Amino acid sequence: MGIIIYRDHLWGQHIGQQALTAWIDHLFEVVALPHIGLTTWSGNQRMMALSQRIGMREEARVRQVRYWQGHYYDSVKYGVLRDEWLALRKE
């Protein structure tokens, strides 16, 4: 799944956060998964911040594996355990 908000006047309104939170809620409700994760790249600072803001933890980083516009970037993996997510949602 990817989150893309094409219209920049809608950025900063937490639409991506609402979508990702709803998706994770849905997955944990419907599927007996112990863990949900996502992968982004270090050039996507907004997605990295969003992942941390909703309670995901950085679990892995593969350094300099993406090349874009003359620069190398890291692949960054975030995840959350079911128990952690449910505890966060009760707060």
C-alpha positions in Angstrom: 0.0 0.0 0.0 1.2 3.5 -0.7 -0.1 6.8 0.5 -0.1 9.6 -2.1 -1.9 12.9 -1.7 -1.5 14.6 -5.0 -3.0 18.0 -4.1 -0.4 19.8 -2.0 -3.0 22.1 -0.5 -4.3 19.0 1.3 -0.9 18.2 2.8 -0.5 18.6 6.6 -4.1 17.8 7.3 -3.3 14.3 8.6 -5.2 12.5 5.8 -2.4 10.0 5.4 -2.3 9.4 9.2 -6.0 8.7 9.2 -5.8 6.4 6.3 -2.8 4.4 7.6 -4.3 4.2 11.1 -7.6 2.9 9.7 -5.8 0.4 7.6 -3.7 -1.0 10.5 -6.9 -1.1 12.7 -8.6 -3.1 10.0 -5.8 -5.5 9.5 -5.5 -6.3 13.2 -9.3 -6.7 13.4 -9.6 -9.0 10.4 -6.4 -11.0 10.3 -4.6 -12.7 13.2 -1.3 -11.0 12.5 1.2 -10.5 15.3 3.1 -7.7 13.4 2.4 -5.1 10.7 5.2 -3.3 9.0 6.0 -0.9 6.2 9.0 0.1 4.2 9.9 3.6 3.0 13.1 5.4 2.1 15.1 8.0 4.0 14.2 10.6 1.4 10.6 10.4 2.5 10.8 12.3 5.7 7.0 12.8 6.0 6.4 9.0 5.9 9.2 8.4 8.4 7.6 11.0 10.8 4.1 9.6 10.2 5.3 6.0 11.0 6.8 7.1 14.3 3.9 9.4 15.2 1.3 6.6 15.0 3.5 4.3 17.2 5.6 2.3 14.8 9.2 1.7 15.5 12.2 1.7 13.2 13.1 -2.0 12.9 15.7 -2.0 10.2 17.7 0.2 7.9 19.5 -0.9 4.8 21.9 1.8 4.0 22.4 3.5 0.6 20.3 1.1 -1.5 18.1 3.6 -3.4 19.6 6.0 -5.9 17.6 9.0 -6.8 18.6 12.3 -8.4 22.2 11.9 -7.8 22.0 10.7 -4.2 21.8 7.4 -2.3 19.1 6.8 0.3 18.4 4.2 2.9 15.6 1.7 2.9 13.9 2.1 6.3 11.5 -0.5 7.8 9.0 0.3 10.5 6.7 -2.0 12.4 4.3 -2.5 15.3 3.2 -5.5 17.2 -0.5 -6.2 17.8 -0.2 -5.8 21.6 1.6 -2.5 21.2 -1.0 -1.2 18.7 -3.9 -2.2 20.9 -2.3 -0.5 23.9 -1.8 2.7 21.9 -5.3 2.7 20.7 -6.7 2.5 24.2 -4.8 5.6 25.3 
